[in-house]
Amino acid sequence: MWNRRHGRLRTVGCGMEELRRRRREREAELRKARREQQLVSKRLLRDDTPEEAEGGCVALILGEAEIQQFLWLAQRGTGEKEREGALVSLRRGLQHPETQQTFIRLKGSMRTLVGLLTSNQALLQLEAARCLHELSHSEQSAVAEACLPATSYLLTYLAGHSSDLIELCLYTLGNLIVESESVRRQLLPQGIVPALASCIQSPHLTVLEALGYALSQLLQAKEAPKKIIPSASACSSVLSTPLPQHMLRLLQPGPKLNPGVAVEFAWCLHYIICSQVNNALLITHGAVSTLGLLLLYLAGAVQRSEDAGLELLLCPVLRCLSNLLTEAAGGQVQLRDERVVVSLFIILQFLLQKQPSLLPEGLWLLNNLTANSPGFCTSLLSLDLIEPLLQLLPVSNVVSVLVLTVLCNVAEKGPAYCWRLWPGPLLPSLLDMLAFSDTEVVGQSLELLQLLFLYRPEAVQAFLQQSGLQALKRHEEEAQLQDRVHALQQTALHR
């Protein structure tokens, strides 16, 4: 009888390796999906006068003759006021796609606008830049490509002294970067990476936020992992500039943390990490410890209801930490403080109330924390966090699977951990999960049961007494679950 029981348990042990393999595959698929999920967008920076904002001036679609007239007045008007007013009228007309198409078809129009951009009159220069910004926001790739003659000047002005012009140039470049590969092919040799790096120490928060936006657009390019992020080529490499260190500086928690700036650079950091080019370098620069402290700071902020803007930081920060923890070089070594687990549960409760769609991000981090760390699993148990974790099960099937995966991480650590898990509130929760129609939820529940039965054989009888076997039988028609149901039944019989 002992030999037969030992043989059955050895079979379940082999099953554990299969479970681990399947879980690793699922995690790899999820990481890939998250790497490919991008936030490409365009932004429009408008600073209308009170009269325009109140609707005193209605933007009209302009024809060729009107565009030519405004360009002529902007060049040769009798006074600076008239010249600036012509550019304002042109800029307002360029808010319409029809005017944008007419403008780029009109011979010499872009050359004239670039000439005004390079004039020595600051107000004309700024208004010409606003016209280009309107064009950069177009959804038509032809309009963005028509702006290419202006890109070298936009880059040059990033080293200027006008924070308003620098901000405008950054948002315009950010819009152009995302439009097409041909635009990026021209911008990279022109030195867009070092030009962006030159802005990182600006004392103006509006400039830093615009820089974060432009850089995040560039880092999402499909060629970024090979041509933009790597440190092999100093002329066009993000990692060869001081940008990563300064990004982490701007993410340092404290009274100087600016939510708008931090959100932009947290996404930049996320795209760099997802490229998997050189995450060891980021870890060396202290990325894990910085993000860990930022997580503690965010948990404190949401506890104090100081969540205005800061909640937008949660998604990129959770993703960055989660992905760095998968690196062999190791996030776990630098992230041992159990306060991280407490902070994460505070954030999970906040997300449950305010943004349930982000719960999987927090649970994915908890999964990566507990996957290879008995210490974090111990924290879950010693801090009595299993029951709050189980309370998340009804939120959605995706959340249920992640919660059960975290519990599997704990159970995998051995008999002492299973002893703390069982029975407690886990048994009724598992019975509820086995009644689900979603096969992935049921499958993950069965994986957890296998681990519990392996390390705590006495749990089998308790489970059967709670009608668990009937719940399992309801799912026997699912082909992918039949083998595991049979294994659990045999384990019970050999007792």
N, C-alpha and C positions, 0 to 999 in steps of 0.2 A: 504493500500500500504506500509506503514512504517513497519507493522508487517511482511509482506512478505519479504521485503528487509532485515529486521533484522534476519529473519529466514535463509535467504540465506547466509548472512554473518556469522551466527553462524555455518552453515554447512561448510563453507570455513575454519572457525577457527578450527573445528574438523579435517579438512583436514590438517591443519598446524601441528597438533600433529602427524598425520600419516606421514607427510613429515619429521618431526624431527626424528621420530622413524626409518624410512627407512634410513635417512642420518647417524644416529648413527650406524645402522647395517653395512652400507657400510664402515664407518670409522673403525669399529672394524675389518672388513675383511681385509682392507688395512693394519692396524697395524699388524695383524697376518701374512700377506704375507711378510711384511717388516721384522718382527722378524725372519721369517724362511729363508729369503734370506741371505745366508752366503757368505763369501769370502775365503773359504778354498782353500789353495794353498800350494805349496812347493817352497822353494827358494834355489838357488844354489849359494854359495859363492866361487868364484874361484879367485885366485890371481896368475895367471900363470906368469912365468918368461918371459922376452921379447923374448927369443928364442922360447918358446912354443907358445906365442901369434902370432909370425910371421910364425908359421907353420913349424919351423925347426924340431920339434919332433911330429910325427903323432901318436896319441893314437891308439894302436892295441888291438884287442880282444885277451885275454890271455887264454891259456888252463891250465889244472891242473898242469902240470909240471912247467910251467913258474911261476904260482902263488906260488908254493912251493919253487921254486928257489929264488924268490924275498923275500919271508918271511924268508927263511934261511939266505940270505945275510943281511937282515935287523937286524936279531938277532946276527949273528956271523961274519959279514963282518970284514975285516982287519982294517978298519978305519971308523971314524964317517961319512966321506964324502961318502964312499961306501955304508954304511948302509942307510944314508939319500937318496942317489940316487936310491936304491932299492925300498924304499917306494914311492918315486916320480913316478917311473915306474909303480908300483902297483896301485897307485892312479889314474894315467892317464888311465890304463887299466880298472879300475872300472867305468869309464865314460860310458862303454858299458853295457847294460842290460845282454848280454850273459856272460860277465866276472863276473858280480854280481851274477848271478845264479850259475856259476861254483864255485865261492868263498864260498858261503854259504853251498854248498853241500860238500865241501872239509873238511874232519874231522880235527878238531884242528885249522882251519884257524882263526876263530874268537877269540879263546883263545889266539893265538899268537899275533893277532892285539891288543887285550886288554892289553897283557903284554907289548907291545911296547908303548901303550898309557900311561901306568903307570911307564915308565922308568924315570930315573933321568936326562936324557939328553933332554933339552928343544926342540931342533930341531927335534929329533925323535918323541917326544911326539906330537909336533904340526903337523908333517906330518902324523902320525897315526890318529890323530883327523880328518885330511882332508880326509883320506881314509874312515873313518866312515861317514863323511859328504856326500861323494859321494854315499855311500850305503843308507843313509837316504833319499836321493832324488829319490830313485827308486819308480816306480809306483806299484811294486809287494809287497803286504802286507807281504809275507813270508820273503822278504829281510829286511824289517823294524823290524819284530819280531826277526830275527836272531841277530839284534843289541842290544837286551835287556840286555845281560850281561855287556854291556858297559855303560848303563844308570846311574848306581850309581856313576861311576867315572866322567861322564859328569857333574852330579849334584855337585859333590865335587869340581870340578875345577871352578865352578862358584864363589867360594869364594877365588879364587887364585889372583895372582898379574899380570898375563899376559893378557892385554886387547885383544890381538889377539886370544888367546886361549879361553877366555871367550866368545867373539863374535862368534867364530866357534862353541863352545859347545851350545850356545843359538839357533843358526840357525839349528843345527843338532837336538836338542831336539824339536824345533818347527816342523820340518819335521816329526819326529817320533810320536809326539803327535797326529797329525791329521790322522795317518794311520789307527789305529784300536783301539777298546775299550780295548783289552787285553794289548796293550802298555800303555794306560792311567791307567789301573788297577795296573800295576806294578809301574808306576811313582808316582802316588799319595801317596801310603804308604811310598815311598822312600823320600818324602818331597819336591816334585817339587814346590809347592806354596811358602813355606818359602825360598827355594833356589832362586826362581825368585825374591822374595821380597828383598833378600839381594843385588841384583844388581841395585835396583832402584836409589840409590844415587851415582852411578858411575859417575866420572867426564868425562868419555869418551862417546862422542855422538854416536860412532859406537856401543858401548855396549848397550846404551839406545835404539837405534833403533832396534837392534837384540832382546832385551828384549821385546819390544812392539810387535814384530812379534811373538815370542814364546808364550807370554801371550795371544795374540789374537787367536792363534790356540787353546789354551787350553780352552778359554772362549766360543768357538763355539761348544764344545763337547755337545752331546745331554744330558749328565748327569750333565752338568755344573750348571743349576739352582738348583739342589738338592744336589750335592756333592762337588762342587768346589767354587761357589760364596757365598752361605749362610754363616752367621757369627756364626752359632751354634757350629761348630767344629773348634777349633783354629788350628788344625794340617794341615788342607787342605782347609782353607777358604780364599778366596781373600779379602772379606770384613772385616775380622778380622786382616788383616795386614795393614801397612801404604800405601799399593799400591794405593787405590783410592785418598787419599790426594795428593800423589806425582804425580799421573796422572794429576790431576787438576793443580798442580804447573807447570808441563811441558806444559800445554795448556794456561798458562798465556800469553796474548799478549805483545809484546814488542821486543826490539832488540835482546834479548836472545832466542826468539822463534826459534826453529830449525824445518823446515818444515818436514823433514823425520821422526824425533822423534814424532812430534805432530800428524802426520797422523796415525802412528801406535797406539798411545795411545788414539786418538779420536775414532778409531774403537774398541779398548778395552772397552772404556767407553760406546760405543753404545751397545755392547753385554751384558754388565752388566745391562744397563737400560732396554734392551729388555727382560731380564730374569724376570723383575718385582719382584725381591726378596726383595729388600729394597731400593727403589728409594728415600724414605723420608730421608734416611741417606745421600745419595748423595746431595740432596737439602740442607740438614743441613750443609754439607761441602762447600756449595757455588757453586754447579755445574751450576745452572741456571745463576747466575751473571757472572761466569767465561766464560761460553759459549756465553752469550750475549755480553760481552766485546770483545771476540774473533771474533764474527760476525761483530762488528763495525770495528775491525782491518782489517779483510779480505776485507770488503767493501772499506776501504781506500787503501788497497794494490792493489786491482784490478783497482781502479780509477787511481792510479799512474802507472799502467801497471807493477806492481811488482808481477806478478802472477805466476812466475816460481816456481812450486812446491806447492804454496799455494792453487791453485785451487783444488788440490787433497784433501784438508782439508774440502772443502765446503760440500761434501756429508755427512760425518759422523757428522759434527757439526750441520748441518740442521736437521739431523735425531735425534740426541741427544736432541736438544732443543725441537723439535716437540713432542717427546715422553714424555719428562719431563713436558711439559705444560699440558698433559692429567692427571697428577697426582692430586689427590684431595688435597694433601698437598700444592701444589701449586707453580707452576712456575709463574703464573700471578702476585702473590704478589711481587716477586722479579724482574719482568721484565715489568716495566711500562714506560720506557723511549721511547718516540716516535722516537728517533734516530734509534731504532731497525727497525722500519718500513721503514725509509728512507734507511738504510743500506741494508735491504732485497730487496728493489726495485733496488738499484744499482747492487746487486748481480744477480737479475733476468735479468737485461739488459745484464750483462756480460755473463750469461749462455745462453741467447738467441743467442748471437753472437758466443760463443765458445763451449758450451756443452748443446744444447737444451734438451738432454735426462735427464738432472738433473733439468729441470724446475719444474717437479712435486714435487720434494723434497722441493724447495723453496715455492711453492704454498701450500703445505701441512702445512708448518710452518705458513704461513700467515692465513690459515684456522684455525689452532689451536689458533693463537693469537686473531683472531676476533670472535671466536665462543662464548666466554663467557665474552668478554671485550668490553663494549661500548666505553671505552677510545681509544682503538686501531681502532675501527670503525670510531670514530670521527677523528682520525689522518688521515685515508685514505681520508676522505672527505675534511678536512681543508687543507691538503697538496696537494689537486688536483691530487690524485693518481688513481682515477677511470679510467680516460682515458688511462693512461699507462697500467693499468690492462687489459682493454678491447682490447688493441693492441696485447695481447698474445693469444686471442681467436683462431686465424687461425692456430696456431702452430700444434695442434693435438687434437684429440677428448678427450684424457685424460686431457690435459691442459685446454681445454674448460670447461669440467665438473668441474674442481677444481676452475677455475676463477668464474664460475657461483655459485659455492658453497660459495665462499668468499662473493660474492654479496648478496647471500641469508642471510648470517650472518649479513651483514649490514642492509638489509631491515627488518630483524626480530626484530631489536631494536626499531621499532616503527615509527609513522607518521613523526617525525622530520627528521629521517634518510631517509625515502622514499622521503620526499620533496626535499632533496639534491640530491637524485639519479635520479629523474625523472623531465623532460624528458631527457635533456642533450644528450650525445652521446649514452645513453643506449638503447633507442628505436630502432634505426636502427640496432644496434648490435644484439638485441634480435630477430628482424625480420630475420636477416641472420641466426641466430642459429636455428630458427624454420624451416628453409628450409633444414637443415641437414638430412641425412639419418640415422644417428646414434640415436637410440631411447633414449640412456642415456643422450645425449646432449640435445635433444628436451625435455625430461622429466625434466631435471634440469632447462631449460629455462621456462617451464610451472610453476615450483615451484616458481621461482622468480616472474613471472607474478602474481601468486596468492597472494603473499605477497604484491606486489605493489597495486593490485586491492583492497585488504583488507584495507590497510592504506591510499590509495589515490584513492577513487572510481572514481574521475574525469579522472583518467588515462585510464579508459576503453574506453571512447569515442575517445580519442586521438589515442589509439591503433587501434581501429576499422577503424578510418579514414586513417590509414597507411596500410590498407589491412592486418591487423594482423589476422582477422577472416578467411580470405581465406587461410593464411598460416596454421592456426590451422586445417582447414577442410582437408587439404592434408594429415594429419596424423590421421584422424578419423579411418582409417582401422587398426591402431595399437591398439589392444585390451586394453593394459595397459594404453593408453592415453585417451580413449573415455570418461571416467567419468569426467576427469578434463576438457576436451574440453566442455562437456555439462555444467559443472558448470560455466565456464567462459561465455558461451553464455547466460545462464540464468541470471547471474549477470548483463550483458549488457542490457537484455530485461527489467529487473525490474527497471532500471533507468528511 
